[in-house]
Amino acid sequence: MINGVTMKINIDEYLMNALKEDITGEDVSTNAVMPQAKLGTVDLICKEDGIICGLEVFERVFKLLDDQVIFETKLKDGDRVKKGDLMGVVKGDIRALLSGERVALNYLQRMSGIATFTNELAKELKGYKTKLLDTRKTTPNMRPFEKYAVTVGGGHNHRYNLSDGVMLKDNHIGAAGGIRQAVDMAKAYAPFVRKIEVETENLSMVKEAVEAGADIIMLDNMDDDTMREAVKLIDGRAETECSGNVTKERLKTIREIGVDYVSCGALTHSAPIMDISLKHLKPIE
């Protein structure tokens, strides 16, 4: 259904859990006004400018309730849409349209909001070597959808989960007794094909990470001047990642410093949803 990491995951389980959360027994309102099956249509309306993302997820929610539902649209994920656009029409059993509306829109609004917000930041790095990354700061049970939305917006995925790579953060380093010890232990434990990333907070830690043989060095919450010194100190001996206090305005400075990556948790934890509605439901006579 979706490219990338979510191809490896059966997303139906996620969608069914969301539907079960919303319908624990029955949809009382729908069953009250629509006791029997009846075909109808409802319009998908865009209420603000942005980048659409999650169209197939939106459709799949309805199909899990009624596999005869048809979603007609000429759009694809990544397309720009404008306020007032008719983005598509959903046709099927009115009971499915009513019961699936909120869950389907929740996914579409959330994913489109992330794609739109990511694109705003990614544009600041166009033409520079620095790549924009997401983080694991995702909504529980929404990670495959949110990370996919980042890629649609022009960003890139950092590691998907804890099984996906070695990242030695401050607490790992504390547990191991130091950067050198943590890196040595990671090299001994992890397969050689896995890169080892080390989080650093000052130039002393950067020097130790370089000497320990880290593959990627994260420059965490450093001010601009310290970051410049860190990049010079590393001198291409490891890839560099900037993290912490990343804003659209600050990206103009970060891109000039020349780090390889900049990770931004706000892409997923602070992106506003995109306003989208299902309107004008009507029976097919």
N, C-alpha and C positions, 0 to 999 in steps of 0.2 A: 504493500500500500504506500508506504512512505520510504524515501531513500534513507541511507545512513544507518545509524545504530538501531533504529526502530524496525528495520527489516528483520532483525534477529529476534524480535519480541512479538508475541501474539498480543496485539493491542486490544483485541476483543475483551480480554479479561479486565483490562483497565476500564473500558467503556461500560461493561456490564456491572462492575462494582459501583460506578458512578450512577448508573440507572437504578440499581438496587438501593443506593443511598437515598435517592429521590422518590422511589416508589417502594416502600417497605411492605405494603399489603396490596393496595389498589390506588389508582388515581381517582379519588372520590369525585372531584369536580368534573372530570371528563366523563366518567361513567354516568353521572347524573344527567348531563345534557346530551350525551351521545350513547344511548344504550345498545345500539346496533352499528355494525360496520356501514360506513358510507364514504364514498370517495370525495376528496376535496383537494384544494390547492392553497398554498400560502406563499407569499413573496418574501424573499430575503433582501432586506433593504440596508444599504450602507448609510450610516448617520454621521460619519466624519471621514476625512481624508486619511489614507494610510496604505499599508501593504497587506494584502489578504493572505492568510495562511491557515491551513487546517480544513480545507474544503472536503477532502476525502474522509477525514475524521467526522466532520459535521454530518456528511451523508451516511456514514456507517452507523452512527447512533440510531438513526431512524430505521435503517435496514435490520438492526438487531431486534427492533420491535415489530417490524413488518417487512419481510424481504421483498415485497412488491413495491415498496416506495421508490419513486424516481426523483432524482434531483437533476434538474436541467440548468446548466450554467455554461457560459463560454469562457469563464475565468479559469486560471490555474494559479497555484500557490506562487507567490512572488509578484503577482500583478498589482499595479497601483490602482486604487479605487478612490472615488470621490464621494463626498456627502451627497445623498440623494440618489445614488446609482441603484438601479434594480440589478442585483448581482445574480439572481437565479430564482427558480420556482421549484418548490417541493410539492410533489403530487403523491397521494396515497390515502390510506384509511385515515380519516380525520382523527380517530382515537390515537393513532401512532403519532400524528403530527402534533397533537396537543400534549401528549405525555412525554414526547422526546424533545420538545422545544427548548426547555431550559438547559438541559444537559448538553445538547448539541451546540447551543449558542455559547455556553460557558467555555467549551473547548475552542470554538472559532474566535471568540472575542479575546481570550487569553493568548492564543497562539498568534493572532494578528497583531495584538498589542506588542508582543515581544519582537516580532519581525519588524514592525515599524520603528520601535525604539532602537533596536540593534542597527538598523539601516542608517539612522541619524548619526550614530557614533562611527559606524564603519566608513561613512563618507569622508570623515576627517582624516582617515588613514590612506585614502586612495592615492596611489602613486608613491607611497612609502613602503619600505620593507616590513614595517611593524604590522603584525597580524592581531586582530581583535579576537579574544577568546572568552568563552563563558566559564562558569565554575560549577561546583556541585551545590551551590546555594539555590536549589530548585524547590518547588512546591512538592511535598510528599505525594507520590503516586502520579506526578505529572512530568517527571524527568524526560521520558522519551519524546513527549510532545513539545516541551519547552526547549530542549536542546535542538530538536529539528527546526523549530521556529527561528532559533538563532542563525542557523545556516541559511535559511530562506532570506533572512534580513541582511546577509552578507558577512556574518561573523563566522567563527570557526569553533569547533568543539574542543575543549580541554578533555582530560580523561573522563570517561563516562561514569565510572564508579571506583570503589576502592580496589577492585580486582583488576583494574585497567592500567595501572602504572604505579611506580614508586615515587611518592612525594614525601620527603622528610621535613615535616613542619617542626615548629619550636618544641612541641611536646614530645615528638618522636626523638628529637635530638637530646632533650632532657632525659628521656627514658634510657637512651643508649649511653649517655655520659659525655656527649660531644659530637661535633660534626664528623670528625675523622672516624670515630667509632661507628657512628650511624651509617656512614657511607660504606665502610668496610663490611659491616654486617649485612647491608642490603646487597652488596655485590656477591657475597657468599651465599645468600639465600635466594635471590631472584635470578631467573634465567638471564643469560648474557644479552639476549635480544631486547630486554627492557631497559629503557633509559631511567636514570636516577636523577630526580630533581630535588634540590635542597633550598629551603626557605632561609633567607638571610635578612638581617635587620640593620646591619652596619658593615663598614668596610673590613673590620677584623674578621667577621664571619664570612664575608665574601672571599677574602684571601684564604681562609681555611677550607672553604668549599672547593676552590680552584685546586688547591694542593691535594685535596682528598680525591680529586678526579670526578667530581660531579659532572653530569652531562648537561644539565640545565640548572641555572642559578636564578632563583626568584628574588627580586629586589623588593622587599615587602615594606610598604609604608615609608619609603625613603623620600626625602625632599629632592628637588630637581638637581641641586648641586652634588649631593651625595650620589645620586644615581649616575650622573655623568662620570664621577670619579670611579664608580664601581664598573662601569662599562669599559673604561680605560684599563682598569686593573685586570679585568677578565681577558681583554685583548683577544677575543675570538677563541679562547681555550674552552669555552662552554657557551651554550645558547643562553640568552638572557630573557627573563620575563619580569615585567613590572606589574605590581599588584597593590591595591589599596588607594583609596581616594581618587579613583579614576572618574573624571567627568568629561563631558564633551569639550569644555573649554581647555582643560588640562591636556587633552590629547594633542593639541597643537604643539605643546612643549615636548611631550613624550616622544612624538614621532621624530623630532629633530635630534633627540638624544641618541636614537638609533637602536633601541632594544628590539629583540626579535619578536617578542610577544607582549601584549598587554591584556591581562585578565580582568574581567569586570563582573562581579556578582550581581550588580544592579540590572544587567541585561535580563535576568530571570526573576530576581526578587523584588524589583522596583518598577518594572515596566507597567504603565497604565494599560488597562484593557482598551480595546477598540470598540466603539459603540456601534453595534449591529443589532438589527431587530428582525423578527418574523412578523409580518403584518398582512392584513387583508385576507384572512382565511375565509374561504367560501366553498360551499358544497358544489359538486358537479352534478347538475340536474340531468 
